[in-house]
């Protein structure tokens, strides 16, 4: 095996041990309530917002709000106030639902019996190992210069990202 494989296996083993000692509740709250949780809420707002905005119910409401704002002032011809309000309200709803889900998913794991503790520790190890494995897969799938560092294609990679257009 190559040294990179040993490194990745050791990262996964450390994730399993760290997740076991931290427990599911701490690992889940760390990833759901911090900056990563905020990024997840923003991504969910973007994805769900695009789906809902194309539908008949919310699409009509957004169009009516945008039309009313354009009639109120000429500035709102460029700035779609209805769309902005829709995404802000959707973000707040998703953030509240995320916080309630974290609270009620982790509540049974706070009990002080052996079964709850062992399930908490086992799920913590599985969750942290899964998150680390997903991060490793993401790195090797979307950052091709990690596979062949000797090529020196770091600058080309960053210049060819889709948002540079």
C-alpha positions as CSV (number, residue, x, y, z in Angstrom):
1,X,0.0,0.0,0.0
2,X,1.1,3.5,-0.6
3,X,1.7,6.0,2.1
4,X,-1.4,8.0,1.2
5,X,-3.5,4.9,1.9
6,X,-1.9,4.5,5.3
7,X,-2.6,8.2,6.0
8,X,-6.3,7.9,5.0
9,X,-6.8,4.7,7.0
10,X,-5.2,6.3,10.1
11,X,-7.5,9.4,9.6
12,X,-10.6,7.1,9.6
13,X,-9.4,5.2,12.6
14,X,-8.8,8.4,14.5
15,X,-12.3,9.5,13.4
16,X,-13.8,6.3,14.8
17,X,-12.0,6.7,18.1
18,X,-12.7,10.4,18.4
19,X,-16.4,9.8,17.5
20,X,-16.6,7.0,20.1
21,X,-15.3,9.2,22.9
22,X,-17.2,12.3,21.9
23,X,-20.5,10.5,21.3
24,X,-23.2,11.1,18.7
25,X,-24.8,14.0,20.6
26,X,-21.6,16.1,20.6
27,X,-20.6,15.2,17.0
28,X,-24.1,15.8,15.7
29,X,-24.5,19.1,17.5
30,X,-21.0,20.2,16.4
31,X,-21.8,19.6,12.7
32,X,-25.4,20.8,12.8
33,X,-25.2,23.8,15.1
34,X,-21.9,25.5,14.0
35,X,-20.8,27.1,10.8
36,X,-21.2,23.8,9.0
37,X,-24.9,23.8,10.1
38,X,-25.3,27.3,8.8
39,X,-23.8,26.2,5.5
40,X,-26.1,23.2,5.4
41,X,-29.1,25.5,6.1
42,X,-28.0,27.9,3.3
43,X,-27.6,25.0,0.8
44,X,-30.9,23.5,1.8
45,X,-32.6,27.0,1.4
46,X,-31.0,27.3,-2.1
47,X,-32.1,23.8,-3.2
48,X,-35.5,23.8,-1.7
49,X,-36.1,27.4,-2.7
50,X,-35.4,26.7,-6.3
51,X,-37.8,23.8,-6.2
52,X,-40.6,25.7,-4.5
53,X,-40.1,28.9,-6.5
54,X,-40.8,27.0,-9.7
55,X,-44.1,25.6,-8.3
56,X,-47.5,27.1,-8.9
57,X,-48.2,28.2,-5.3
58,X,-45.0,30.0,-4.4
59,X,-44.1,31.0,-7.9
60,X,-47.3,33.0,-8.2
61,X,-46.8,34.7,-4.8
62,X,-43.3,35.6,-5.7
63,X,-44.3,37.0,-9.1
64,X,-47.1,39.0,-7.5
65,X,-44.7,40.4,-4.8
66,X,-42.1,41.3,-7.5
67,X,-44.7,43.0,-9.6
68,X,-46.0,45.0,-6.7
69,X,-42.5,46.1,-5.7
70,X,-41.8,47.2,-9.3
71,X,-44.9,49.2,-9.3
72,X,-43.9,50.9,-6.0
73,X,-40.5,52.0,-7.1
74,X,-38.3,51.8,-10.2
75,X,-35.3,50.4,-8.1
76,X,-37.2,47.2,-7.7
77,X,-37.1,46.4,-11.4
78,X,-33.5,45.1,-10.9
79,X,-33.8,44.0,-7.3
80,X,-36.5,41.3,-7.0
81,X,-37.8,42.1,-3.5
82,X,-40.4,39.2,-3.6
83,X,-37.7,36.7,-4.3
84,X,-35.4,38.0,-1.5
85,X,-38.3,38.0,1.0
86,X,-39.2,34.4,0.0
87,X,-35.6,33.1,0.5
88,X,-35.2,34.9,3.8
89,X,-38.4,33.5,5.2
90,X,-37.5,30.0,3.8
91,X,-34.1,30.3,5.5
92,X,-35.6,31.2,8.8
93,X,-38.0,28.3,8.6
94,X,-35.3,25.8,7.6
95,X,-33.0,27.1,10.4
96,X,-35.8,26.7,13.1
97,X,-36.7,23.2,11.8
98,X,-33.0,22.2,11.9
99,X,-32.6,23.4,15.5
100,X,-35.7,21.6,16.6
101,X,-34.5,18.4,14.8
102,X,-31.2,18.5,16.5
103,X,-32.9,19.1,19.9
104,X,-35.3,16.2,19.5
105,X,-32.9,13.7,17.8
106,X,-30.2,14.2,20.5
107,X,-32.6,14.3,23.5
108,X,-32.9,10.5,24.0
109,X,-29.1,10.2,23.9
110,X,-28.8,12.3,27.0
111,X,-30.4,9.7,29.2
112,X,-28.1,8.2,31.8
113,X,-28.5,4.4,31.2
114,X,-26.0,2.0,29.7
115,X,-28.0,1.3,26.5
116,X,-28.3,5.0,25.7
117,X,-24.6,5.6,26.4
118,X,-23.5,2.7,24.2
119,X,-25.8,3.7,21.4
120,X,-24.6,7.3,21.7
121,X,-20.9,6.2,21.5
122,X,-21.4,3.8,18.7
123,X,-23.5,6.2,16.6
124,X,-20.8,8.9,17.3
125,X,-18.1,6.7,15.9
126,X,-20.2,5.8,12.8
127,X,-21.2,9.5,12.2
128,X,-17.7,10.9,12.5
129,X,-16.2,8.1,10.4
130,X,-18.8,8.7,7.8
131,X,-18.3,12.5,7.7
132,X,-14.5,12.0,7.4
133,X,-15.0,9.4,4.6
134,X,-17.3,11.7,2.8
135,X,-14.8,14.5,3.1
136,X,-12.0,12.3,1.7
137,X,-14.2,11.2,-1.2
138,X,-15.2,14.8,-1.8
139,X,-11.5,15.8,-1.8
140,X,-10.5,13.1,-4.3
141,X,-13.6,13.6,-6.5
142,X,-13.6,17.4,-6.8
143,X,-10.0,18.4,-6.2
144,X,-8.0,16.5,-8.8
145,X,-4.7,18.0,-8.0
146,X,-4.6,16.0,-4.7
147,X,-4.3,12.8,-6.8
148,X,-1.2,14.0,-8.6
149,X,0.5,16.7,-6.6
150,X,3.6,16.6,-8.8
151,X,1.8,18.0,-11.8
152,X,1.4,21.4,-10.1
153,X,-2.0,22.1,-11.5
154,X,-3.3,24.0,-8.4
155,X,-3.6,27.4,-10.2
156,X,-5.3,25.8,-13.2
157,X,-7.8,24.1,-11.0
158,X,-8.7,27.3,-9.2
159,X,-8.9,29.2,-12.5
160,X,-11.3,26.6,-14.0
161,X,-13.9,26.6,-11.2
162,X,-17.4,27.1,-12.5
163,X,-18.1,30.4,-10.7
164,X,-15.3,32.3,-12.5
165,X,-17.1,32.3,-15.9
